[in-house]
Amino acid sequence: MSHYNQAKFRISAPDISHLGEDVGIEVAFAGRSNAGKSSALNTLTRQKSLARTSKTPGRTQLINVFELDENRRLIDLPGYGYAKVPMAVKEKWQRSLGEYLQKRESLKGLIVLMDIRHPFKDSDQDLIHWAVNAGIPVLALLTKADKLKSGNRKNQLLKTREAALAFCGNVTVDVFSSLTNIGLDNLQTVLDQWFGYKSSEAKDPSC
């Protein structure tokens, strides 16, 4: 059993002032509204509806917190780039994202999820630049990797890794599929490092 299986929904907050005490370690998941963020969180935690439990009507504009233990949390940031919301709502999301990335001291890593077929759209680049400027390491996760055949997937990964060099920061790139679990082990390895899990904690030898 992975420690990520223990994730439990804790709170939804409109901004960082409502997130609670800024202590411990947080890793945030962010991405366009169609990037597969909820599916990735559910796959990581082996819980079919964890991310959706906090996505009841009225909560989609909020920062959702999932607690692993008293010192470690997964943060589900509001999806961005969705065309069917009013401009005022988009601007509010953008302010919340920027404020969280720039001011939250417990934030130790950012997962930016992007459809492998459409990486590094303008909003993705803006988000990564924010994180780099704040000194936050970034894992750009190319989701829906099962949509491409193996050769095309590898080529897209190489091209995206090359493009990531332009950010001049701690930005790594990997592939991921919630459908086939491609990249799940690599994602967990990165999270283990950011959360400070020891290698002996990362896997249960009895499994």
SULLIN-V49991 format. One record per residue. N is the residue number from 1. RES is the residue in three letters. SS is DSSP state (alpha for helix, beta for strand, coil for the rest). Layout:
[[N & RES & SS] [N & RES & SS]]
//
This chain:
[[1 & MET & coil] [2 & SER & coil] [3 & HIS & alpha] [4 & TYR & alpha] [5 & ASN & alpha] [6 & GLN & alpha] [7 & ALA & coil] [8 & LYS & beta] [9 & PHE & beta] [10 & ARG & beta] [11 & ILE & beta] [12 & SER & beta] [13 & ALA & beta] [14 & PRO & coil] [15 & ASP & coil] [16 & ILE & alpha] [17 & SER & alpha] [18 & HIS & alpha] [19 & LEU & coil] [20 & GLY & coil] [21 & GLU & coil] [22 & ASP & coil] [23 & VAL & coil] [24 & GLY & coil] [25 & ILE & beta] [26 & GLU & beta] [27 & VAL & beta] [28 & ALA & beta] [29 & PHE & beta] [30 & ALA & beta] [31 & GLY & beta] [32 & ARG & beta] [33 & SER & coil] [34 & ASN & coil] [35 & ALA & coil] [36 & GLY & coil] [37 & LYS & alpha] [38 & SER & alpha] [39 & SER & alpha] [40 & ALA & alpha] [41 & LEU & alpha] [42 & ASN & alpha] [43 & THR & alpha] [44 & LEU & alpha] [45 & THR & alpha] [46 & ARG & coil] [47 & GLN & coil] [48 & LYS & coil] [49 & SER & coil] [50 & LEU & alpha] [51 & ALA & alpha] [52 & ARG & alpha] [53 & THR & alpha] [54 & SER & coil] [55 & LYS & coil] [56 & THR & coil] [57 & PRO & coil] [58 & GLY & coil] [59 & ARG & coil] [60 & THR & coil] [61 & GLN & coil] [62 & LEU & coil] [63 & ILE & beta] [64 & ASN & beta] [65 & VAL & beta] [66 & PHE & beta] [67 & GLU & beta] [68 & LEU & beta] [69 & ASP & beta] [70 & GLU & coil] [71 & ASN & coil] [72 & ARG & beta] [73 & ARG & beta] [74 & LEU & beta] [75 & ILE & beta] [76 & ASP & beta] [77 & LEU & coil] [78 & PRO & coil] [79 & GLY & coil] [80 & TYR & beta] [81 & GLY & coil] [82 & TYR & coil] [83 & ALA & coil] [84 & LYS & coil] [85 & VAL & coil] [86 & PRO & coil] [87 & MET & alpha] [88 & ALA & alpha] [89 & VAL & alpha] [90 & LYS & alpha] [91 & GLU & alpha] [92 & LYS & alpha] [93 & TRP & alpha] [94 & GLN & alpha] [95 & ARG & alpha] [96 & SER & alpha] [97 & LEU & alpha] [98 & GLY & alpha] [99 & GLU & alpha] [100 & TYR & alpha] [101 & LEU & alpha] [102 & GLN & alpha] [103 & LYS & alpha] [104 & ARG & coil] [105 & GLU & coil] [106 & SER & coil] [107 & LEU & beta] [108 & LYS & beta] [109 & GLY & beta] [110 & LEU & beta] [111 & ILE & beta] [112 & VAL & beta] [113 & LEU & beta] [114 & MET & beta] [115 & ASP & beta] [116 & ILE & coil] [117 & ARG & coil] [118 & HIS & coil] [119 & PRO & coil] [120 & PHE & coil] [121 & LYS & coil] [122 & ASP & alpha] [123 & SER & alpha] [124 & ASP & alpha] [125 & GLN & alpha] [126 & ASP & alpha] [127 & LEU & alpha] [128 & ILE & alpha] [129 & HIS & alpha] [130 & TRP & alpha] [131 & ALA & alpha] [132 & VAL & alpha] [133 & ASN & alpha] [134 & ALA & coil] [135 & GLY & coil] [136 & ILE & coil] [137 & PRO & coil] [138 & VAL & beta] [139 & LEU & beta] [140 & ALA & beta] [141 & LEU & beta] [142 & LEU & beta] [143 & THR & beta] [144 & LYS & coil] [145 & ALA & alpha] [146 & ASP & alpha] [147 & LYS & alpha] [148 & LEU & coil] [149 & LYS & coil] [150 & SER & alpha] [151 & GLY & alpha] [152 & ASN & alpha] [153 & ARG & alpha] [154 & LYS & alpha] [155 & ASN & alpha] [156 & GLN & alpha] [157 & LEU & alpha] [158 & LEU & alpha] [159 & LYS & alpha] [160 & THR & alpha] [161 & ARG & alpha] [162 & GLU & alpha] [163 & ALA & alpha] [164 & ALA & alpha] [165 & LEU & alpha] [166 & ALA & alpha] [167 & PHE & alpha] [168 & CYS & coil] [169 & GLY & coil] [170 & ASN & coil] [171 & VAL & beta] [172 & THR & beta] [173 & VAL & beta] [174 & ASP & beta] [175 & VAL & beta] [176 & PHE & coil] [177 & SER & coil] [178 & SER & coil] [179 & LEU & coil] [180 & THR & coil] [181 & ASN & coil] [182 & ILE & coil] [183 & GLY & coil] [184 & LEU & alpha] [185 & ASP & alpha] [186 & ASN & alpha] [187 & LEU & alpha] [188 & GLN & alpha] [189 & THR & alpha] [190 & VAL & alpha] [191 & LEU & alpha] [192 & ASP & alpha] [193 & GLN & alpha] [194 & TRP & alpha] [195 & PHE & alpha] [196 & GLY & coil] [197 & TYR & coil] [198 & LYS & coil] [199 & SER & alpha] [200 & SER & alpha] [201 & GLU & alpha] [202 & ALA & alpha] [203 & LYS & coil] [204 & ASP & coil] [205 & PRO & coil] [206 & SER & coil] [207 & CYS & coil]]
//
